[in-house]
Amino acid sequence: MQQTNKDVLIVGVALFAMFFGAGNLIFPPYMGLLAGVDWKWALLGFLITGIGMPLLGIMAAAKAGGTIEHLGRRISPWFGLTLSIVVILAIGPLLAIPRTCATAFELGVRPSWPDFPAAIFSIIFFGITLWFSLNRSAVVDKIGKFLTPILVITLAWIILKGIFTPLGSIMEMDLPGATGRGFREGYQTMDALASLVFAQIVIGALVIKGYTNVNEQVKMTTKAGGIAALGLGLVYGGLMYLGATASSIHPPTVERTDLLIAIAYGLMGDTGRISLGLAVSLACLTTAIGLTATVADYFSGLSKGRVDYKLIAVITVVFSGIFATVGVTTIVNIAFPLLVLVYPVAIALIVLTLAGGALAQRTVYIGAVTGALVTSIPEALEIIGIPLDYLYLAVDTIPFASAGFAWVIPTMAGALIGLILAGSRNKSNTKKS
């Protein structure tokens, strides 16, 4: 029992470190700034997608078989494969990897050297990333074990300072649907998607420790997830509060990275700004290395070794390096429609997998995913400037749409229709037999 508790603690701390992506730190303060006095409601929504769904994602993937493909295979093998590719690209070169570099530049370099070229920094950043990715050095893992505590201590230092000596007063910002807005801002962490990849790592670690039973793995992952959730909740909650206290100082148009730097500087001066910038930059680097290796491993394995790991790693860092120069805000804006499209589908699959029982029917999965896509597709198109006027207006009339939850009712309706069809089919088969 004592050994089990120790293993749960180790996995819990590891989960915290994996989800504690340095690039995620820019979102809670900005959400707090936008929400003002409603920051607690915004935090509620943010915690659901930023912490709750990632932890449920790991549990669901563990229950389904350990990989993203297993999670989507109940619909069809091609759907599971497509979902897996989309997720790997999203947490890889399309969004997350470029954002690590852009965040490191805007938090760690630009405040001290405003004229330093972003392109030069990107070359240096991804040159180091590629070297470590190709050499598979354990040095990065060792550095990461030191960096996470340093970053946590730095943030705790700034957060406590901000609680006892607030930057300013929390303003009434009149943000409509603060919970829904926080929910969608939590999409940007991409942790619910990343959790479907992390699940394989966690399960592998548990198997090595001798836990081979699936139910035991899910149980331990749940307990470990509670540890990770507590740590993440304290950090995200503290940062969102700091953002709320800055609502009387900074306009809603402030850049996310600029806001975090301004908060650190306002509370701790140059010491806080430099410490935060350095810690975040190094953490972003280790994250980029890990994600690059993950992408290269995945596509090399998918091709059964026909496409070399090193080639994929090179392509990944070259594409990411070019994309990173557009800046954090542009990357976030590009990411939003894709995440609006993918997240409801991922949430539906996670919930259905965990529910199991009568809902573990192919028709139920198809119905739920179809319902999610019926609303998320027009919303994503609207965001990128391709409005489907009548369809979007119809989506806008769905209950909870104004709060950002238009997909919930259609998803539930689709699952119910699928359940009814499954029941009718089972009755028909029973009569025939």
Secondary structure per residue as TSV (DSSP state, phi and psi in degrees):
chain	resnum	aa	ss	phi	psi
A	1	M	-	360.0	-43.0
A	2	Q	H	-62.9	-40.4
A	3	Q	H	-65.9	-39.2
A	4	T	H	-62.0	-44.7
A	5	N	H	-62.4	-37.6
A	6	K	H	-65.2	-42.5
A	7	D	H	-66.2	-38.0
A	8	V	H	-61.4	-43.4
A	9	L	H	-62.6	-43.2
A	10	I	H	-62.8	-46.0
A	11	V	H	-66.5	-37.8
A	12	G	H	-62.6	-43.6
A	13	V	H	-66.0	-39.6
A	14	A	H	-63.7	-41.6
A	15	L	H	-62.8	-42.5
A	16	F	H	-58.1	-45.4
A	17	A	H	-63.9	-39.2
A	18	M	H	-68.2	-41.4
A	19	F	H	-79.9	-20.2
A	20	F	-	-81.0	57.4
A	21	G	-	-68.1	132.1
A	22	A	G	-59.4	-32.7
A	23	G	G	-66.8	-18.8
A	24	N	G	-75.8	-16.9
A	25	L	G	-68.8	-18.4
A	26	I	G	-79.1	-13.6
A	27	F	H	-85.6	-45.4
A	28	P	H	-59.4	-44.6
A	29	P	H	-60.7	-40.3
A	30	Y	H	-65.2	-40.2
A	31	M	H	-65.1	-39.0
A	32	G	H	-63.5	-38.9
A	33	L	H	-62.5	-45.1
A	34	L	H	-67.3	-35.8
A	35	A	H	-83.1	-31.2
A	36	G	B	59.8	-124.4
A	37	V	T	-63.5	-19.5
A	38	D	T	-90.9	19.6
A	39	W	H	-61.4	-30.1
A	40	K	H	-67.4	-37.7
A	41	W	H	-68.9	-39.5
A	42	A	H	-64.0	-39.1
A	43	L	H	-62.1	-39.4
A	44	L	H	-57.2	-49.9
A	45	G	H	-63.4	-41.9
A	46	F	H	-63.9	-40.2
A	47	L	H	-67.0	-30.8
A	48	I	I	-63.4	-48.7
A	49	T	I	-87.1	-27.1
A	50	G	I	-84.9	-22.6
A	51	I	I	-130.6	-52.9
A	52	G	I	-58.6	-52.8
A	53	M	H	-66.4	-38.2
A	54	P	H	-59.1	-40.9
A	55	L	H	-69.4	-40.2
A	56	L	H	-65.6	-32.8
A	57	G	H	-62.8	-42.1
A	58	I	H	-65.0	-43.6
A	59	M	H	-62.9	-42.0
A	60	A	H	-66.3	-44.1
A	61	A	H	-63.8	-38.2
A	62	A	H	-63.4	-42.4
A	63	K	H	-68.3	-36.1
A	64	A	H	-75.0	-24.7
A	65	G	T	143.7	-9.2
A	66	G	S	111.9	-11.5
A	67	T	S	-132.0	167.9
A	68	I	H	-64.3	-38.9
A	69	E	H	-59.0	-39.9
A	70	H	H	-62.3	-37.1
A	71	L	H	-66.5	-38.1
A	72	G	H	-96.5	-4.5
A	73	R	T	-70.7	-20.5
A	74	R	T	-64.4	-24.6
A	75	I	T	-79.4	-54.6
A	76	S	-	-175.4	156.0
A	77	P	H	-59.0	-39.2
A	78	W	H	-68.4	-33.4
A	79	F	H	-67.5	-43.0
A	80	G	H	-60.3	-40.9
A	81	L	H	-68.0	-43.7
A	82	T	H	-61.8	-45.5
A	83	L	H	-60.4	-42.0
A	84	S	H	-61.3	-45.4
A	85	I	H	-64.0	-43.8
A	86	V	H	-60.9	-44.3
A	87	V	H	-64.9	-45.2
A	88	I	H	-62.7	-40.8
A	89	L	H	-67.3	-37.5
A	90	A	H	-66.8	-44.2
A	91	I	T	-84.8	2.0
A	92	G	T	-112.1	-125.5
A	93	P	T	-70.3	-20.8
A	94	L	T	-74.9	-34.4
A	95	L	T	-138.2	-64.4
A	96	A	H	-67.1	-45.0
A	97	I	H	-64.6	-48.2
A	98	P	H	-59.1	-34.9
A	99	R	H	-67.0	-31.6
A	100	T	H	-61.9	-43.2
A	101	C	H	-67.7	-46.3
A	102	A	H	-62.9	-38.6
A	103	T	H	-66.6	-43.9
A	104	A	H	-60.2	-40.3
A	105	F	I	-66.7	-47.2
A	106	E	I	-74.9	-25.8
A	107	L	I	-95.6	-34.9
A	108	G	I	-101.9	-24.8
A	109	V	I	-113.4	-53.0
A	110	R	T	-58.2	-37.9
A	111	P	T	-61.9	-32.5
A	112	S	T	-94.4	-32.9
A	113	W	-	-129.5	77.5
A	114	P	T	-61.8	-22.3
A	115	D	T	-94.6	2.1
A	116	F	S	-68.9	129.0
A	117	P	-	-67.0	132.2
A	118	A	H	-62.3	-35.3
A	119	A	H	-65.1	-40.4
A	120	I	H	-65.6	-43.5
A	121	F	H	-61.7	-41.3
A	122	S	H	-61.5	-40.8
A	123	I	H	-62.6	-45.1
A	124	I	H	-64.3	-48.1
A	125	F	H	-58.4	-49.3
A	126	F	H	-81.9	-18.4
A	127	G	H	-64.8	-45.3
A	128	I	H	-65.5	-41.7
A	129	T	H	-58.1	-46.8
A	130	L	H	-64.8	-42.3
A	131	W	H	-59.2	-48.0
A	132	F	H	-69.4	-35.7
A	133	S	H	-65.4	-39.4
A	134	L	H	-74.8	-32.6
A	135	N	H	-89.7	-6.9
A	136	R	T	48.6	42.8
A	137	S	-	-75.7	137.8
A	138	A	T	-74.7	-7.0
A	139	V	H	-59.0	-39.7
A	140	V	H	-62.0	-43.8
A	141	D	H	-61.0	-40.7
A	142	K	H	-67.0	-41.5
A	143	I	H	-64.2	-41.9
A	144	G	H	-59.7	-36.0
A	145	K	H	-65.7	-28.7
A	146	F	H	-85.5	-36.1
A	147	L	H	-68.0	-40.5
A	148	T	H	-60.1	-49.0
A	149	P	H	-60.7	-39.0
A	150	I	H	-62.6	-44.0
A	151	L	H	-65.3	-41.3
A	152	V	H	-63.2	-43.9
A	153	I	H	-62.9	-43.0
A	154	T	H	-61.3	-44.4
A	155	L	H	-67.1	-41.3
A	156	A	H	-60.7	-39.9
A	157	W	H	-59.9	-48.3
A	158	I	H	-68.8	-42.8
A	159	I	H	-64.0	-46.5
A	160	L	H	-62.2	-40.1
A	161	K	H	-61.1	-41.1
A	162	G	H	-70.1	-27.5
A	163	I	H	-74.8	-43.9
A	164	F	H	-81.7	-29.0
A	165	T	S	-133.2	78.0
A	166	P	-	-57.4	148.8
A	167	L	S	-64.0	-38.4
A	168	G	S	-166.5	-169.7
A	169	S	-	-88.3	151.9
A	170	I	-	-85.1	124.0
A	171	M	-	-96.7	159.6
A	172	E	B	-81.1	113.1
A	173	M	-	-103.8	-9.8
A	174	D	-	55.2	44.4
A	175	L	-	-81.0	116.5
A	176	P	T	-70.4	134.5
A	177	G	T	59.4	58.0
A	178	A	H	-59.6	-39.4
A	179	T	H	-65.4	-44.6
A	180	G	H	-64.9	-38.4
A	181	R	H	-66.6	-40.0
A	182	G	H	-64.8	-37.3
A	183	F	H	-58.8	-46.5
A	184	R	H	-73.1	-34.0
A	185	E	H	-63.6	-30.8
A	186	G	G	-65.8	-22.6
A	187	Y	G	-55.2	-37.0
A	188	Q	G	-66.1	-20.5
A	189	T	G	-65.6	-27.2
A	190	M	-	60.4	17.4
A	191	D	H	-73.6	-29.3
A	192	A	H	-64.6	-35.6
A	193	L	H	-73.3	-43.9
A	194	A	H	-63.4	-30.8
A	195	S	H	-61.2	-30.3
A	196	L	H	-69.6	-22.0
A	197	V	H	-89.3	-41.5
A	198	F	H	-61.9	-28.5
A	199	A	H	-55.4	-42.0
A	200	Q	H	-63.1	-37.2
A	201	I	H	-67.8	-45.2
A	202	V	H	-64.7	-45.2
A	203	I	H	-63.4	-40.3
A	204	G	H	-60.0	-40.2
A	205	A	H	-66.4	-38.9
A	206	L	H	-68.0	-39.0
A	207	V	H	-62.3	-42.1
A	208	I	H	-60.9	-33.8
A	209	K	T	-81.8	-2.2
A	210	G	T	102.1	6.9
A	211	Y	-	-97.2	95.9
A	212	T	-	-102.9	-15.6
A	213	N	-	-76.8	131.1
A	214	V	H	-61.1	-44.9
A	215	N	H	-61.8	-38.1
A	216	E	H	-66.7	-39.7
A	217	Q	H	-63.0	-44.1
A	218	V	H	-64.5	-41.6
A	219	K	H	-62.8	-45.0
A	220	M	H	-69.0	-38.0
A	221	T	H	-63.6	-37.3
A	222	T	H	-62.7	-46.7
A	223	K	H	-65.1	-43.9
A	224	A	H	-63.6	-36.8
A	225	G	H	-62.1	-34.7
A	226	G	H	-62.0	-39.1
A	227	I	H	-64.8	-47.6
A	228	A	H	-62.3	-40.5
A	229	A	H	-63.7	-39.8
A	230	L	H	-61.3	-47.2
A	231	G	H	-63.8	-46.0
A	232	L	H	-65.9	-39.1
A	233	G	H	-62.6	-40.3
A	234	L	H	-65.8	-42.6
A	235	V	H	-68.3	-50.6
A	236	Y	H	-63.9	-40.7
A	237	G	H	-63.9	-43.0
A	238	G	H	-62.8	-43.5
A	239	L	H	-67.3	-36.6
A	240	M	H	-69.0	-36.0
A	241	Y	H	-63.7	-42.4
A	242	L	H	-60.9	-40.6
A	243	G	H	-62.3	-38.9
A	244	A	H	-64.5	-38.8
A	245	T	H	-69.7	-17.2
A	246	A	T	-90.6	0.5
A	247	S	T	-67.4	-19.7
A	248	S	T	-90.8	-1.2
A	249	I	T	-114.3	-42.1
A	250	H	S	-111.8	145.7
A	251	P	-	-77.5	157.7
A	252	P	T	-62.1	-15.6
A	253	T	T	-84.4	-1.2
A	254	V	S	-62.7	145.5
A	255	E	-	-68.8	147.0
A	256	R	H	-58.9	-45.3
A	257	T	H	-68.7	-39.1
A	258	D	H	-62.5	-37.4
A	259	L	H	-64.4	-45.9
A	260	L	H	-63.2	-42.1
A	261	I	H	-63.6	-42.9
A	262	A	H	-62.9	-38.7
A	263	I	H	-64.6	-46.7
A	264	A	H	-61.7	-41.7
A	265	Y	H	-69.8	-41.5
A	266	G	H	-63.5	-33.1
A	267	L	H	-89.8	-37.0
A	268	M	H	-124.7	1.0
A	269	G	H	72.1	-158.1
A	270	D	H	-60.5	-33.4
A	271	T	H	-60.7	-46.8
A	272	G	H	-66.9	-42.0
A	273	R	H	-62.8	-47.0
A	274	I	H	-69.7	-41.6
A	275	S	H	-62.1	-45.9
A	276	L	H	-64.8	-46.3
A	277	G	H	-59.6	-42.9
A	278	L	H	-68.1	-46.1
A	279	A	H	-63.6	-44.1
A	280	V	H	-65.6	-41.7
A	281	S	H	-61.8	-45.2
A	282	L	H	-68.3	-37.7
A	283	A	H	-66.2	-37.7
A	284	C	H	-62.2	-38.0
A	285	L	H	-64.0	-46.4
A	286	T	H	-65.8	-34.6
A	287	T	H	-65.1	-43.7
A	288	A	H	-61.2	-40.2
A	289	I	H	-64.4	-46.4
A	290	G	H	-63.1	-42.0
A	291	L	H	-69.6	-36.9
A	292	T	H	-63.0	-43.6
A	293	A	H	-63.9	-38.6
A	294	T	H	-63.7	-45.3
A	295	V	H	-62.8	-46.4
A	296	A	H	-64.6	-40.8
A	297	D	H	-61.4	-45.2
A	298	Y	H	-63.4	-52.9
A	299	F	H	-72.6	-29.1
A	300	S	H	-66.8	-41.6
A	301	G	H	-67.6	-38.0
A	302	L	H	-62.5	-35.1
A	303	S	T	-86.6	4.4
A	304	K	T	56.8	38.0
A	305	G	T	84.4	-2.7
A	306	R	S	-69.4	-30.2
A	307	V	S	-104.1	122.1
A	308	D	-	-67.2	141.3
A	309	Y	H	-54.4	-44.8
A	310	K	H	-65.2	-38.6
A	311	L	H	-63.0	-44.0
A	312	I	H	-65.1	-39.4
A	313	A	H	-61.9	-42.1
A	314	V	H	-64.1	-47.4
A	315	I	H	-59.9	-41.8
A	316	T	H	-61.4	-46.8
A	317	V	H	-74.1	-32.4
A	318	V	H	-65.4	-49.3
A	319	F	H	-62.3	-45.8
A	320	S	H	-63.1	-39.2
A	321	G	H	-63.4	-40.1
A	322	I	H	-69.0	-45.3
A	323	F	H	-66.1	-34.5
A	324	A	H	-61.7	-26.4
A	325	T	T	-70.3	-11.1
A	326	V	T	-77.9	-15.6
A	327	G	-	99.0	159.2
A	328	V	H	-61.7	-46.2
A	329	T	H	-60.6	-43.1
A	330	T	H	-65.4	-41.8
A	331	I	H	-62.3	-43.0
A	332	V	H	-62.1	-43.1
A	333	N	H	-65.7	-37.7
A	334	I	H	-69.5	-35.7
A	335	A	H	-68.9	-33.8
A	336	F	H	-55.8	-51.6
A	337	P	H	-61.8	-36.7
A	338	L	H	-65.0	-41.0
A	339	L	H	-70.0	-36.9
A	340	V	H	-61.1	-34.1
A	341	L	H	-74.9	-43.9
A	342	V	H	-86.5	-36.9
A	343	Y	H	-59.4	-47.6
A	344	P	H	-58.1	-36.6
A	345	V	H	-64.6	-46.2
A	346	A	H	-62.5	-42.2
A	347	I	H	-63.8	-42.8
A	348	A	H	-59.9	-44.9
A	349	L	H	-64.9	-40.9
A	350	I	H	-63.4	-48.1
A	351	V	H	-65.0	-44.7
A	352	L	H	-64.3	-39.7
A	353	T	H	-64.1	-42.4
A	354	L	H	-70.7	-34.8
A	355	A	H	-67.2	-45.0
A	356	G	-	58.2	-146.4
A	357	G	G	58.4	-132.4
A	358	A	G	-65.9	-21.0
A	359	L	G	-82.2	-6.9
A	360	A	-	-82.2	54.5
A	361	Q	-	-119.5	142.7
A	362	R	H	-58.6	-41.5
A	363	T	H	-65.0	-33.4
A	364	V	H	-66.3	-44.2
A	365	Y	H	-62.5	-45.0
A	366	I	H	-62.8	-43.6
A	367	G	H	-62.9	-43.7
A	368	A	H	-65.5	-45.8
A	369	V	H	-65.7	-39.6
A	370	T	H	-62.3	-44.1
A	371	G	H	-60.9	-40.5
A	372	A	H	-64.4	-42.4
A	373	L	H	-71.0	-29.7
A	374	V	H	-58.2	-34.4
A	375	T	H	-96.6	-37.0
A	376	S	H	-72.7	-30.6
A	377	I	H	-63.8	-53.0
A	378	P	H	-64.0	-32.7
A	379	E	H	-66.2	-42.7
A	380	A	H	-64.7	-41.2
A	381	L	H	-65.7	-36.4
A	382	E	H	-63.3	-40.2
A	383	I	H	-64.2	-38.3
A	384	I	T	-88.2	5.0
A	385	G	T	92.0	21.0
A	386	I	-	-117.7	76.3
A	387	P	-	-73.0	133.6
A	388	L	-	-104.6	83.8
A	389	D	H	-47.1	-57.0
A	390	Y	H	-67.0	-39.9
A	391	L	H	-66.9	-41.0
A	392	Y	H	-67.4	-38.1
A	393	L	H	-63.2	-38.0
A	394	A	H	-64.0	-42.4
A	395	V	H	-62.2	-37.9
A	396	D	H	-67.1	-19.9
A	397	T	T	-88.8	-7.6
A	398	I	S	-68.0	139.4
A	399	P	T	-53.2	139.4
A	400	F	T	74.7	2.6
A	401	A	G	-62.9	-39.0
A	402	S	G	-65.3	-22.8
A	403	A	G	-92.0	0.1
A	404	G	T	93.9	12.8
A	405	F	-	-118.3	38.2
A	406	A	T	-61.0	-28.0
A	407	W	T	-76.1	-16.3
A	408	V	H	-64.7	-53.3
A	409	I	H	-63.0	-49.2
A	410	P	H	-59.8	-35.7
A	411	T	H	-65.3	-45.3
A	412	M	H	-65.5	-39.6
A	413	A	H	-64.6	-42.7
A	414	G	H	-62.2	-40.6
A	415	A	H	-65.1	-40.1
A	416	L	H	-64.7	-43.5
A	417	I	H	-61.1	-42.6
A	418	G	H	-62.4	-36.9
A	419	L	H	-67.6	-40.5
A	420	I	H	-64.5	-43.8
A	421	L	H	-62.5	-40.3
A	422	A	H	-64.4	-40.2
A	423	G	H	-65.0	-41.6
A	424	S	H	-64.1	-40.2
A	425	R	H	-65.5	-41.1
A	426	N	H	-65.7	-38.7
A	427	K	H	-65.1	-40.9
A	428	S	H	-62.9	-42.0
A	429	N	H	-66.8	-34.8
A	430	T	H	-66.3	-42.3
A	431	K	H	-63.5	-40.3
A	432	K	H	-65.2	-36.0
A	433	S	-	-79.2	360.0
